[in-house]
Amino acid sequence: MTNRQYPDRPFCGVGVVVWRDDDVLLVRRGRAPRKGDWSIPGGLQELGETVAETALREVLEETGVTVRLTDQLGVVDSVRRDDSGRVEYHYTLIEFAAEWVAGEPAPNDDVDRAQWVALSDLDRYALWDETRRIIALSQERRRG
């Protein structure tokens, strides 16, 4: 397997904005490169898996929640360089929206917290700007 840190190619991952009523499912990352950061559930695509299958699997693995995908929101490039300018991490993230089907959030896999958060409380979480943008886009599209 290719190293995630200082890779020789980008990695393809997914993120999922999961809705239950007007709440969004957030997770706190338990591993590098974003250990301790809050985000939406998601992870890397596995060989032979579609991005939609990745989205469903990652949400279930990280949180124990079953979802129904409703929209593909876009693509986000995440490139982190070290102080010398070398690419330390490079992810191409395909972002989805989904509706909750079953299950209560329980951290699993590579997260140490998973919980529903009201939109009005998002400012309490130090979310990446792109995550905030994707959540807002998903909210707009849900409203129609």
N, CA, C and O atoms as a GROMACS GRO file, in nm:
protein
  576
    1MET      N    1   0.084  -0.119   0.000
    1MET     CA    2   0.000   0.000   0.000
    1MET      C    3   0.088   0.125   0.000
    1MET      O    4   0.192   0.128   0.066
    2THR      N    5   0.047   0.225  -0.072
    2THR     CA    6   0.118   0.352  -0.079
    2THR      C    7   0.098   0.428   0.052
    2THR      O    8  -0.011   0.429   0.108
    3ASN      N    9   0.204   0.491   0.100
    3ASN     CA   10   0.196   0.572   0.221
    3ASN      C   11   0.102   0.689   0.201
    3ASN      O   12   0.102   0.752   0.095
    4ARG      N   13   0.022   0.718   0.302
    4ARG     CA   14  -0.063   0.836   0.295
    4ARG      C   15   0.018   0.962   0.316
    4ARG      O   16  -0.009   1.066   0.255
    5GLN      N   17   0.117   0.954   0.403
    5GLN     CA   18   0.203   1.070   0.427
    5GLN      C   19   0.315   1.068   0.324
    5GLN      O   20   0.380   0.965   0.304
    6TYR      N   21   0.338   1.180   0.259
    6TYR     CA   22   0.434   1.194   0.149
    6TYR      C   23   0.407   1.088   0.041
    6TYR      O   24   0.494   1.008   0.008
    7PRO      N   25   0.285   1.089  -0.013
    7PRO     CA   26   0.246   0.988  -0.111
    7PRO      C   27   0.307   1.013  -0.248
    7PRO      O   28   0.359   1.121  -0.276
    8ASP      N   29   0.300   0.911  -0.333
    8ASP     CA   30   0.344   0.928  -0.472
    8ASP      C   31   0.226   0.950  -0.565
    8ASP      O   32   0.243   0.959  -0.687
    9ARG      N   33   0.107   0.958  -0.508
    9ARG     CA   34  -0.015   0.983  -0.586
    9ARG      C   35  -0.124   1.034  -0.491
    9ARG      O   36  -0.114   1.014  -0.370
   10PRO      N   37  -0.227   1.100  -0.544
   10PRO     CA   38  -0.340   1.142  -0.460
   10PRO      C   39  -0.422   1.021  -0.416
   10PRO      O   40  -0.420   0.916  -0.482
   11PHE      N   41  -0.494   1.036  -0.308
   11PHE     CA   42  -0.589   0.936  -0.262
   11PHE      C   43  -0.730   0.987  -0.285
   11PHE      O   44  -0.757   1.106  -0.269
   12CYS      N   45  -0.821   0.897  -0.324
   12CYS     CA   46  -0.962   0.932  -0.344
   12CYS      C   47  -1.040   0.895  -0.219
   12CYS      O   48  -1.038   0.781  -0.173
   13GLY      N   49  -1.109   0.993  -0.166
   13GLY     CA   50  -1.192   0.970  -0.049
   13GLY      C   51  -1.328   1.031  -0.068
   13GLY      O   52  -1.354   1.100  -0.167
   14VAL      N   53  -1.416   1.005   0.028
   14VAL     CA   54  -1.550   1.062   0.025
   14VAL      C   55  -1.580   1.126   0.160
   14VAL      O   56  -1.523   1.089   0.262
   15GLY      N   57  -1.669   1.222   0.156
   15GLY     CA   58  -1.725   1.281   0.277
   15GLY      C   59  -1.875   1.281   0.261
   15GLY      O   60  -1.926   1.292   0.149
   16VAL      N   61  -1.947   1.270   0.372
   16VAL     CA   62  -2.092   1.262   0.365
   16VAL      C   63  -2.155   1.356   0.467
   16VAL      O   64  -2.130   1.345   0.587
   17VAL      N   65  -2.238   1.449   0.418
   17VAL     CA   66  -2.318   1.534   0.504
   17VAL      C   67  -2.445   1.455   0.533
   17VAL      O   68  -2.532   1.441   0.447
   18VAL      N   69  -2.455   1.404   0.656
   18VAL     CA   70  -2.569   1.321   0.695
   18VAL      C   71  -2.666   1.406   0.774
   18VAL      O   72  -2.629   1.473   0.871
   19TRP      N   73  -2.793   1.403   0.731
   19TRP     CA   74  -2.899   1.482   0.795
   19TRP      C   75  -2.996   1.391   0.870
   19TRP      O   76  -3.034   1.284   0.821
   20ARG      N   77  -3.036   1.434   0.988
   20ARG     CA   78  -3.151   1.378   1.060
   20ARG      C   79  -3.231   1.499   1.105
   20ARG      O   80  -3.192   1.572   1.196
   21ASP      N   81  -3.344   1.518   1.039
   21ASP     CA   82  -3.422   1.642   1.056
   21ASP      C   83  -3.330   1.759   1.020
   21ASP      O   84  -3.282   1.767   0.907
   22ASP      N   85  -3.306   1.850   1.115
   22ASP     CA   86  -3.221   1.965   1.085
   22ASP      C   87  -3.083   1.954   1.151
   22ASP      O   88  -3.011   2.053   1.161
   23ASP      N   89  -3.048   1.835   1.196
   23ASP     CA   90  -2.918   1.812   1.257
   23ASP      C   91  -2.823   1.744   1.158
   23ASP      O   92  -2.867   1.670   1.070
   24VAL      N   93  -2.693   1.770   1.175
   24VAL     CA   94  -2.588   1.713   1.090
   24VAL      C   95  -2.502   1.623   1.177
   24VAL      O   96  -2.474   1.654   1.293
   25LEU      N   97  -2.461   1.509   1.120
   25LEU     CA   98  -2.374   1.415   1.190
   25LEU      C   99  -2.228   1.460   1.175
   25LEU      O  100  -2.177   1.473   1.064
   26LEU      N  101  -2.162   1.483   1.289
   26LEU     CA  102  -2.021   1.519   1.289
   26LEU      C  103  -1.940   1.412   1.362
   26LEU      O  104  -1.990   1.345   1.452
   27VAL      N  105  -1.815   1.399   1.321
   27VAL     CA  106  -1.723   1.306   1.386
   27VAL      C  107  -1.595   1.382   1.422
   27VAL      O  108  -1.558   1.479   1.356
   28ARG      N  109  -1.529   1.336   1.528
   28ARG     CA  110  -1.397   1.390   1.561
   28ARG      C  111  -1.294   1.285   1.524
   28ARG      O  112  -1.298   1.172   1.573
   29ARG      N  113  -1.201   1.324   1.437
   29ARG     CA  114  -1.101   1.232   1.383
   29ARG      C  115  -1.007   1.182   1.493
   29ARG      O  116  -0.961   1.258   1.578
   30GLY      N  117  -0.980   1.051   1.489
   30GLY     CA  118  -0.893   0.989   1.587
   30GLY      C  119  -0.754   0.958   1.534
   30GLY      O  120  -0.670   0.907   1.608
   31ARG      N  121  -0.730   0.987   1.405
   31ARG     CA  122  -0.601   0.956   1.342
   31ARG      C  123  -0.554   1.072   1.255
   31ARG      O  124  -0.634   1.155   1.212
   32ALA      N  125  -0.423   1.075   1.231
   32ALA     CA  126  -0.365   1.174   1.140
   32ALA      C  127  -0.419   1.149   0.999
   32ALA      O  128  -0.451   1.034   0.968
   33PRO      N  129  -0.431   1.249   0.915
   33PRO     CA  130  -0.370   1.378   0.931
   33PRO      C  131  -0.456   1.480   1.004
   33PRO      O  132  -0.409   1.592   1.028
   34ARG      N  133  -0.577   1.449   1.039
   34ARG     CA  134  -0.666   1.550   1.100
   34ARG      C  135  -0.708   1.508   1.240
   34ARG      O  136  -0.820   1.539   1.283
   35LYS      N  137  -0.622   1.439   1.311
   35LYS     CA  138  -0.653   1.390   1.445
   35LYS      C  139  -0.701   1.505   1.533
   35LYS      O  140  -0.638   1.610   1.540
   36GLY      N  141  -0.814   1.482   1.601
   36GLY     CA  142  -0.871   1.582   1.690
   36GLY      C  143  -0.962   1.682   1.621
   36GLY      O  144  -1.031   1.758   1.689
   37ASP      N  145  -0.963   1.685   1.488
   37ASP     CA  146  -1.048   1.779   1.413
   37ASP      C  147  -1.188   1.721   1.397
   37ASP      O  148  -1.206   1.600   1.381
   38TRP      N  149  -1.287   1.809   1.401
   38TRP     CA  150  -1.425   1.771   1.373
   38TRP      C  151  -1.448   1.779   1.222
   38TRP      O  152  -1.394   1.867   1.155
   39SER      N  153  -1.528   1.686   1.171
   39SER     CA  154  -1.559   1.685   1.028
   39SER      C  155  -1.686   1.604   1.006
   39SER      O  156  -1.750   1.557   1.100
   40ILE      N  157  -1.721   1.591   0.879
   40ILE     CA  158  -1.829   1.501   0.841
   40ILE      C  159  -1.769   1.361   0.827
   40ILE      O  160  -1.648   1.350   0.803
   41PRO      N  161  -1.848   1.255   0.840
   41PRO     CA  162  -1.793   1.120   0.822
   41PRO      C  163  -1.743   1.098   0.681
   41PRO      O  164  -1.791   1.160   0.585
   42GLY      N  165  -1.645   1.010   0.669
   42GLY     CA  166  -1.593   0.977   0.536
   42GLY      C  167  -1.459   0.909   0.546
   42GLY      O  168  -1.401   0.895   0.654
   43GLY      N  169  -1.410   0.866   0.430
   43GLY     CA  170  -1.281   0.799   0.428
   43GLY      C  171  -1.241   0.760   0.288
   43GLY      O  172  -1.300   0.805   0.190
   44LEU      N  173  -1.140   0.676   0.280
   44LEU     CA  174  -1.082   0.640   0.151
   44LEU      C  175  -1.158   0.530   0.079
   44LEU      O  176  -1.210   0.437   0.139
   45GLN      N  177  -1.162   0.545  -0.052
   45GLN     CA  178  -1.221   0.444  -0.140
   45GLN      C  179  -1.130   0.322  -0.144
   45GLN      O  180  -1.008   0.334  -0.147
   46GLU      N  181  -1.191   0.204  -0.143
   46GLU     CA  182  -1.117   0.079  -0.156
   46GLU      C  183  -1.124   0.028  -0.299
   46GLU      O  184  -1.218   0.060  -0.372
   47LEU      N  185  -1.025  -0.050  -0.338
   47LEU     CA  186  -1.020  -0.105  -0.472
   47LEU      C  187  -1.147  -0.185  -0.502
   47LEU      O  188  -1.189  -0.268  -0.421
   48GLY      N  189  -1.208  -0.160  -0.619
   48GLY     CA  190  -1.328  -0.231  -0.661
   48GLY      C  191  -1.457  -0.174  -0.607
   48GLY      O  192  -1.564  -0.229  -0.632
   49GLU      N  193  -1.449  -0.064  -0.534
   49GLU     CA  194  -1.564  -0.003  -0.468
   49GLU      C  195  -1.601   0.126  -0.542
   49GLU      O  196  -1.513   0.204  -0.576
   50THR      N  197  -1.730   0.147  -0.566
   50THR     CA  198  -1.773   0.275  -0.622
   50THR      C  199  -1.765   0.381  -0.513
   50THR      O  200  -1.759   0.348  -0.394
   51VAL      N  201  -1.766   0.508  -0.552
   51VAL     CA  202  -1.762   0.613  -0.451
   51VAL      C  203  -1.889   0.613  -0.367
   51VAL      O  204  -1.884   0.645  -0.248
   52ALA      N  205  -2.003   0.577  -0.425
   52ALA     CA  206  -2.127   0.567  -0.348
   52ALA      C  207  -2.117   0.455  -0.244
   52ALA      O  208  -2.160   0.472  -0.130
   53GLU      N  209  -2.061   0.343  -0.283
   53GLU     CA  210  -2.040   0.233  -0.187
   53GLU      C  211  -1.945   0.275  -0.076
   53GLU      O  212  -1.964   0.240   0.040
   54THR      N  213  -1.842   0.351  -0.112
   54THR     CA  214  -1.749   0.403  -0.012
   54THR      C  215  -1.821   0.491   0.088
   54THR      O  216  -1.800   0.479   0.209
   55ALA      N  217  -1.905   0.580   0.038
   55ALA     CA  218  -1.979   0.672   0.126
   55ALA      C  219  -2.064   0.595   0.227
   55ALA      O  220  -2.059   0.624   0.346
   56LEU      N  221  -2.140   0.498   0.179
   56LEU     CA  222  -2.227   0.420   0.269
   56LEU      C  223  -2.145   0.342   0.371
   56LEU      O  224  -2.178   0.340   0.489
   57ARG      N  225  -2.037   0.278   0.324
   57ARG     CA  226  -1.953   0.198   0.413
   57ARG      C  227  -1.886   0.284   0.519
   57ARG      O  228  -1.887   0.249   0.637
   58GLU      N  229  -1.829   0.396   0.477
   58GLU     CA  230  -1.756   0.481   0.572
   58GLU      C  231  -1.847   0.538   0.681
   58GLU      O  232  -1.808   0.540   0.798
   59VAL      N  233  -1.966   0.582   0.645
   59VAL     CA  234  -2.057   0.634   0.747
   59VAL      C  235  -2.091   0.523   0.847
   59VAL      O  236  -2.089   0.546   0.968
   60LEU      N  237  -2.122   0.404   0.796
   60LEU     CA  238  -2.156   0.293   0.885
   60LEU      C  239  -2.036   0.254   0.972
   60LEU      O  240  -2.052   0.234   1.092
   61GLU      N  241  -1.917   0.242   0.912
   61GLU     CA  242  -1.798   0.203   0.988
   61GLU      C  243  -1.763   0.306   1.095
   61GLU      O  244  -1.731   0.268   1.208
   62GLU      N  245  -1.769   0.433   1.062
   62GLU     CA  246  -1.725   0.536   1.156
   62GLU      C  247  -1.828   0.567   1.263
   62GLU      O  248  -1.791   0.608   1.374
   63THR      N  249  -1.957   0.549   1.232
   63THR     CA  250  -2.060   0.597   1.325
   63THR      C  251  -2.166   0.494   1.364
   63THR      O  252  -2.238   0.515   1.461
   64GLY      N  253  -2.176   0.384   1.290
   64GLY     CA  254  -2.283   0.288   1.316
   64GLY      C  255  -2.418   0.330   1.260
   64GLY      O  256  -2.519   0.266   1.288
   65VAL      N  257  -2.421   0.438   1.183
   65VAL     CA  258  -2.545   0.492   1.128
   65VAL      C  259  -2.561   0.446   0.983
   65VAL      O  260  -2.466   0.447   0.905
   66THR      N  261  -2.683   0.406   0.948
   66THR     CA  262  -2.719   0.369   0.812
   66THR      C  263  -2.784   0.489   0.745
   66THR      O  264  -2.869   0.555   0.805
   67VAL      N  265  -2.745   0.517   0.620
   67VAL     CA  266  -2.797   0.634   0.550
   67VAL      C  267  -2.843   0.598   0.409
   67VAL      O  268  -2.814   0.490   0.357
   68ARG      N  269  -2.916   0.692   0.350
   68ARG     CA  270  -2.957   0.685   0.210
   68ARG      C  271  -2.897   0.807   0.140
   68ARG      O  272  -2.925   0.920   0.179
   69LEU      N  273  -2.814   0.783   0.038
   69LEU     CA  274  -2.753   0.895  -0.034
   69LEU      C  275  -2.859   0.969  -0.113
   69LEU      O  276  -2.947   0.907  -0.174
   70THR      N  277  -2.851   1.102  -0.113
   70THR     CA  278  -2.950   1.184  -0.181
   70THR      C  279  -2.892   1.276  -0.287
   70THR      O  280  -2.965   1.321  -0.376
   71ASP      N  281  -2.762   1.305  -0.280
   71ASP     CA  282  -2.705   1.404  -0.371
   71ASP      C  283  -2.553   1.390  -0.372
   71ASP      O  284  -2.492   1.352  -0.272
   72GLN      N  285  -2.492   1.421  -0.487
   72GLN     CA  286  -2.348   1.437  -0.490
   72GLN      C  287  -2.323   1.587  -0.493
   72GLN      O  288  -2.371   1.656  -0.583
   73LEU      N  289  -2.250   1.637  -0.395
   73LEU     CA  290  -2.236   1.781  -0.376
   73LEU      C  291  -2.119   1.843  -0.450
   73LEU      O  292  -2.122   1.962  -0.482
   74GLY      N  293  -2.016   1.765  -0.480
   74GLY     CA  294  -1.901   1.821  -0.549
   74GLY      C  295  -1.773   1.750  -0.512
   74GLY      O  296  -1.774   1.646  -0.447
   75VAL      N  297  -1.663   1.810  -0.555
   75VAL     CA  298  -1.530   1.754  -0.531
   75VAL      C  299  -1.445   1.861  -0.463
   75VAL      O  300  -1.446   1.977  -0.502
   76VAL      N  301  -1.372   1.818  -0.361
   76VAL     CA  302  -1.283   1.908  -0.287
   76VAL      C  303  -1.142   1.851  -0.291
   76VAL      O  304  -1.122   1.733  -0.262
   77ASP      N  305  -1.046   1.936  -0.328
   77ASP     CA  306  -0.905   1.895  -0.324
   77ASP      C  307  -0.845   1.938  -0.191
   77ASP      O  308  -0.856   2.054  -0.151
   78SER      N  309  -0.782   1.843  -0.124
   78SER     CA  310  -0.714   1.871   0.002
   78SER      C  311  -0.567   1.835  -0.014
   78SER      O  312  -0.530   1.717  -0.014
   79VAL      N  313  -0.484   1.938  -0.026
   79VAL     CA  314  -0.340   1.919  -0.043
   79VAL      C  315  -0.271   1.992   0.071
   79VAL      O  316  -0.285   2.114   0.086
   80ARG      N  317  -0.198   1.918   0.151
   80ARG     CA  318  -0.125   1.978   0.263
   80ARG      C  319   0.025   1.964   0.236
   80ARG      O  320   0.075   1.854   0.212
   81ARG      N  321   0.096   2.077   0.240
   81ARG     CA  322   0.240   2.078   0.218
   81ARG      C  323   0.314   2.102   0.349
   81ARG      O  324   0.263   2.170   0.438
   82ASP      N  325   0.433   2.045   0.359
   82ASP     CA  326   0.514   2.070   0.478
   82ASP      C  327   0.587   2.203   0.463
   82ASP      O  328   0.568   2.274   0.364
   83ASP      N  329   0.669   2.238   0.561
   83ASP     CA  330   0.738   2.367   0.560
   83ASP      C  331   0.833   2.385   0.441
   83ASP      O  332   0.861   2.497   0.401
   84SER      N  333   0.881   2.274   0.385
   84SER     CA  334   0.972   2.284   0.270
   84SER      C  335   0.896   2.287   0.137
   84SER      O  336   0.958   2.301   0.032
   85GLY      N  337   0.763   2.273   0.141
   85GLY     CA  338   0.682   2.277   0.020
   85GLY      C  339   0.650   2.141  -0.039
   85GLY      O  340   0.576   2.132  -0.137
   86ARG      N  341   0.705   2.033   0.019
   86ARG     CA  342   0.673   1.897  -0.029
   86ARG      C  343   0.529   1.862   0.007
   86ARG      O  344   0.479   1.903   0.112
   87VAL      N  345   0.463   1.787  -0.080
   87VAL     CA  346   0.326   1.744  -0.053
   87VAL      C  347   0.330   1.636   0.055
   87VAL      O  348   0.383   1.527   0.035
   88GLU      N  349   0.271   1.670   0.170
   88GLU     CA  350   0.267   1.577   0.283
   88GLU      C  351   0.144   1.487   0.275
   88GLU      O  352   0.151   1.368   0.304
   89TYR      N  353   0.030   1.546   0.236
   89TYR     CA  354  -0.094   1.471   0.218
   89TYR      C  355  -0.165   1.526   0.095
   89TYR      O  356  -0.161   1.646   0.069
   90HIS      N  357  -0.230   1.437   0.018
   90HIS     CA  358  -0.305   1.480  -0.100
   90HIS      C  359  -0.427   1.389  -0.115
   90HIS      O  360  -0.415   1.270  -0.144
   91TYR      N  361  -0.545   1.450  -0.095
   91TYR     CA  362  -0.671   1.378  -0.107
   91TYR      C  363  -0.762   1.450  -0.206
   91TYR      O  364  -0.769   1.573  -0.207
   92THR      N  365  -0.829   1.373  -0.289
   92THR     CA  366  -0.939   1.424  -0.370
   92THR      C  367  -1.064   1.368  -0.308
   92THR      O  368  -1.085   1.246  -0.305
   93LEU      N  369  -1.149   1.457  -0.257
   93LEU     CA  370  -1.266   1.417  -0.178
   93LEU      C  371  -1.394   1.441  -0.256
   93LEU      O  372  -1.421   1.553  -0.301
   94ILE      N  373  -1.473   1.338  -0.273
   94ILE     CA  374  -1.603   1.347  -0.339
   94ILE      C  375  -1.708   1.356  -0.229
   94ILE      O  376  -1.719   1.268  -0.144
   95GLU      N  377  -1.783   1.464  -0.232
   95GLU     CA  378  -1.876   1.495  -0.123
   95GLU      C  379  -2.019   1.459  -0.158
   95GLU      O  380  -2.068   1.491  -0.266
   96PHE      N  381  -2.086   1.390  -0.065
   96PHE     CA  382  -2.224   1.348  -0.081
   96PHE      C  383  -2.311   1.407   0.029
   96PHE      O  384  -2.262   1.450   0.134
   97ALA      N  385  -2.442   1.408   0.005
   97ALA     CA  386  -2.542   1.435   0.107
   97ALA      C  387  -2.622   1.307   0.127
   97ALA      O  388  -2.637   1.228   0.035
   98ALA      N  389  -2.672   1.289   0.248
   98ALA     CA  390  -2.748   1.168   0.279
   98ALA      C  391  -2.849   1.199   0.389
   98ALA      O  392  -2.834   1.294   0.466
   99GLU      N  393  -2.951   1.115   0.393
   99GLU     CA  394  -3.051   1.122   0.500
   99GLU      C  395  -3.034   1.001   0.591
   99GLU      O  396  -3.008   0.890   0.545
  100TRP      N  397  -3.048   1.024   0.719
  100TRP     CA  398  -3.041   0.920   0.820
  100TRP      C  399  -3.152   0.818   0.797
  100TRP      O  400  -3.266   0.855   0.767
  101VAL      N  401  -3.119   0.690   0.810
  101VAL     CA  402  -3.216   0.582   0.798
  101VAL      C  403  -3.233   0.511   0.933
  101VAL      O  404  -3.345   0.489   0.978
  102ALA      N  405  -3.121   0.476   0.996
  102ALA     CA  406  -3.128   0.401   1.122
  102ALA      C  407  -2.997   0.413   1.198
  102ALA      O  408  -2.893   0.445   1.141
  103GLY      N  409  -3.004   0.386   1.327
  103GLY     CA  410  -2.886   0.381   1.412
  103GLY      C  411  -2.860   0.509   1.487
  103GLY      O  412  -2.900   0.618   1.444
  104GLU      N  413  -2.792   0.494   1.600
  104GLU     CA  414  -2.750   0.609   1.680
  104GLU      C  415  -2.598   0.620   1.670
  104GLU      O  416  -2.529   0.518   1.671
  105PRO      N  417  -2.546   0.742   1.662
  105PRO     CA  418  -2.402   0.758   1.646
  105PRO      C  419  -2.322   0.696   1.760
  105PRO      O  420  -2.349   0.720   1.878
  106ALA      N  421  -2.226   0.615   1.722
  106ALA     CA  422  -2.132   0.556   1.816
  106ALA      C  423  -1.996   0.554   1.746
  106ALA      O  424  -1.984   0.496   1.638
  107PRO      N  425  -1.894   0.615   1.805
  107PRO     CA  426  -1.764   0.620   1.736
  107PRO      C  427  -1.708   0.481   1.714
  107PRO      O  428  -1.723   0.391   1.798
  108ASN      N  429  -1.643   0.466   1.601
  108ASN     CA  430  -1.587   0.337   1.562
  108ASN      C  431  -1.476   0.366   1.462
  108ASN      O  432  -1.457   0.481   1.422
  109ASP      N  433  -1.404   0.266   1.421
  109ASP     CA  434  -1.303   0.280   1.317
  109ASP      C  435  -1.202   0.388   1.354
  109ASP      O  436  -1.131   0.372   1.453
  110ASP      N  437  -1.193   0.498   1.278
  110ASP     CA  438  -1.089   0.597   1.305
  110ASP      C  439  -1.141   0.729   1.361
  110ASP      O  440  -1.078   0.833   1.343
  111VAL      N  441  -1.255   0.726   1.429
  111VAL     CA  442  -1.306   0.846   1.496
  111VAL      C  443  -1.320   0.818   1.645
  111VAL      O  444  -1.340   0.704   1.687
  112ASP      N  445  -1.309   0.925   1.725
  112ASP     CA  446  -1.326   0.904   1.869
  112ASP      C  447  -1.452   0.969   1.925
  112ASP      O  448  -1.483   0.952   2.043
  113ARG      N  449  -1.526   1.043   1.841
  113ARG     CA  450  -1.657   1.098   1.878
  113ARG      C  451  -1.744   1.101   1.754
  113ARG      O  452  -1.695   1.121   1.642
  114ALA      N  453  -1.874   1.080   1.773
  114ALA     CA  454  -1.973   1.091   1.666
  114ALA      C  455  -2.101   1.141   1.730
  114ALA      O  456  -2.149   1.083   1.827
  115GLN      N  457  -2.157   1.249   1.675
  115GLN     CA  458  -2.277   1.305   1.736
  115GLN      C  459  -2.354   1.393   1.638
  115GLN      O  460  -2.299   1.447   1.542
  116TRP      N  461  -2.484   1.404   1.667
  116TRP     CA  462  -2.570   1.495   1.591
  116TRP      C  463  -2.547   1.636   1.643
  116TRP      O  464  -2.535   1.658   1.764
  117VAL      N  465  -2.541   1.733   1.551
  117VAL     CA  466  -2.518   1.872   1.587
  117VAL      C  467  -2.620   1.958   1.514
  117VAL      O  468  -2.638   1.946   1.393
  118ALA      N  469  -2.685   2.045   1.590
  118ALA     CA  470  -2.779   2.141   1.529
  118ALA      C  471  -2.700   2.242   1.446
  118ALA      O  472  -2.589   2.280   1.482
  119LEU      N  473  -2.757   2.285   1.334
  119LEU     CA  474  -2.690   2.384   1.250
  119LEU      C  475  -2.653   2.509   1.328
  119LEU      O  476  -2.549   2.569   1.304
  120SER      N  477  -2.738   2.547   1.422
  120SER     CA  478  -2.711   2.668   1.502
  120SER      C  479  -2.590   2.650   1.594
  120SER      O  480  -2.538   2.749   1.645
  121ASP      N  481  -2.546   2.527   1.616
  121ASP     CA  482  -2.431   2.500   1.703
  121ASP      C  483  -2.301   2.474   1.628
  121ASP      O  484  -2.198   2.448   1.691
  122LEU      N  485  -2.303   2.479   1.494
  122LEU     CA  486  -2.182   2.447   1.417
  122LEU      C  487  -2.063   2.536   1.450
  122LEU      O  488  -1.949   2.492   1.440
  123ASP      N  489  -2.089   2.660   1.490
  123ASP     CA  490  -1.979   2.751   1.521
  123ASP      C  491  -1.898   2.705   1.642
  123ASP      O  492  -1.786   2.752   1.662
  124ARG      N  493  -1.951   2.616   1.722
  124ARG     CA  494  -1.879   2.564   1.839
  124ARG      C  495  -1.772   2.463   1.798
  124ARG      O  496  -1.689   2.424   1.881
  125TYR      N  497  -1.773   2.421   1.673
  125TYR     CA  498  -1.680   2.320   1.623
  125TYR      C  499  -1.585   2.385   1.524
  125TYR      O  500  -1.628   2.459   1.436
  126ALA      N  501  -1.458   2.359   1.539
  126ALA     CA  502  -1.356   2.418   1.451
  126ALA      C  503  -1.353   2.339   1.320
  126ALA      O  504  -1.261   2.259   1.297
  127LEU      N  505  -1.453   2.361   1.236
  127LEU     CA  506  -1.462   2.288   1.110
  127LEU      C  507  -1.377   2.355   1.002
  127LEU      O  508  -1.364   2.477   0.999
  128TRP      N  509  -1.320   2.273   0.915
  128TRP     CA  510  -1.248   2.320   0.797
  128TRP      C  511  -1.345   2.404   0.714
  128TRP      O  512  -1.463   2.371   0.705
  129ASP      N  513  -1.297   2.511   0.653
  129ASP     CA  514  -1.383   2.599   0.572
  129ASP      C  515  -1.457   2.523   0.463
  129ASP      O  516  -1.574   2.551   0.436
  130GLU      N  517  -1.389   2.426   0.400
  130GLU     CA  518  -1.454   2.348   0.294
  130GLU      C  519  -1.568   2.262   0.350
  130GLU      O  520  -1.670   2.243   0.284
  131THR      N  521  -1.552   2.212   0.471
  131THR     CA  522  -1.659   2.134   0.534
  131THR      C  523  -1.780   2.223   0.559
  131THR      O  524  -1.893   2.182   0.532
  132ARG      N  525  -1.757   2.342   0.608
  132ARG     CA  526  -1.868   2.438   0.629
  132ARG      C  527  -1.938   2.469   0.497
  132ARG      O  528  -2.060   2.475   0.491
  133ARG      N  529  -1.858   2.489   0.392
  133ARG     CA  530  -1.915   2.521   0.261
  133ARG      C  531  -2.001   2.406   0.210
  133ARG      O  532  -2.110   2.429   0.157
  134ILE      N  533  -1.953   2.283   0.225
  134ILE     CA  534  -2.028   2.166   0.178
  134ILE      C  535  -2.156   2.148   0.257
  134ILE      O  536  -2.260   2.115   0.200
  135ILE      N  537  -2.151   2.169   0.388
  135ILE     CA  538  -2.272   2.159   0.471
  135ILE      C  539  -2.373   2.264   0.426
  135ILE      O  540  -2.492   2.234   0.412
  136ALA      N  541  -2.328   2.388   0.404
  136ALA     CA  542  -2.417   2.496   0.360
  136ALA      C  543  -2.477   2.465   0.223
  136ALA      O  544  -2.596   2.488   0.201
  137LEU      N  545  -2.397   2.412   0.132
  137LEU     CA  546  -2.446   2.374   0.000
  137LEU      C  547  -2.553   2.265   0.012
  137LEU      O  548  -2.657   2.272  -0.053
  138SER      N  549  -2.528   2.167   0.094
  138SER     CA  550  -2.624   2.060   0.115
  138SER      C  551  -2.753   2.115   0.173
  138SER      O  552  -2.862   2.074   0.132
  139GLN      N  553  -2.743   2.206   0.268
  139GLN     CA  554  -2.862   2.266   0.327
  139GLN      C  555  -2.944   2.340   0.223
  139GLN      O  556  -3.066   2.328   0.219
  140GLU      N  557  -2.876   2.417   0.137
  140GLU     CA  558  -2.946   2.490   0.029
  140GLU      C  559  -3.020   2.394  -0.062
  140GLU      O  560  -3.137   2.417  -0.095
  141ARG      N  561  -2.954   2.288  -0.102
  141ARG     CA  562  -3.016   2.191  -0.195
  141ARG      C  563  -3.130   2.117  -0.129
  141ARG      O  564  -3.227   2.082  -0.196
  142ARG      N  565  -3.122   2.092  -0.001
  142ARG     CA  566  -3.232   2.024   0.071
  142ARG      C  567  -3.357   2.110   0.071
  142ARG      O  568  -3.469   2.060   0.061
  143ARG      N  569  -3.337   2.239   0.082
  143ARG     CA  570  -3.451   2.331   0.086
  143ARG      C  571  -3.520   2.343  -0.049
  143ARG      O  572  -3.635   2.383  -0.059
  144GLY      N  573  -3.443   2.304  -0.156
  144GLY     CA  574  -3.501   2.305  -0.290
  144GLY      C  575  -3.492   2.437  -0.355
  144GLY      O  576  -3.537   2.453  -0.469
   0.00000   0.00000   0.00000
